[in-house]
């Protein structure tokens, strides 16, 4: 699992700080490598969410719960 920090914004959204500093660059058979994509959703089942390029900071306009998935080059 990779760390995510969330901070509320003045407009009611959330700024996410996404980190992967402790990842092995290419991963292992059991662990993700450096993330190349993220998926962000306000739903735990990620319904309607899409993969997008990895960024270290992302602001989402909806407050409340935010769910994040990481994916590396190998699809883990």
Secondary structure, 3 states (H helix, E strand, C coil): CCCEEEEECCCCCEEEEECCCCCCCCCCCCCCCCEEEEEEECCCCCCCCCCEECCCEEEECCCCCCEEEEEECCCC
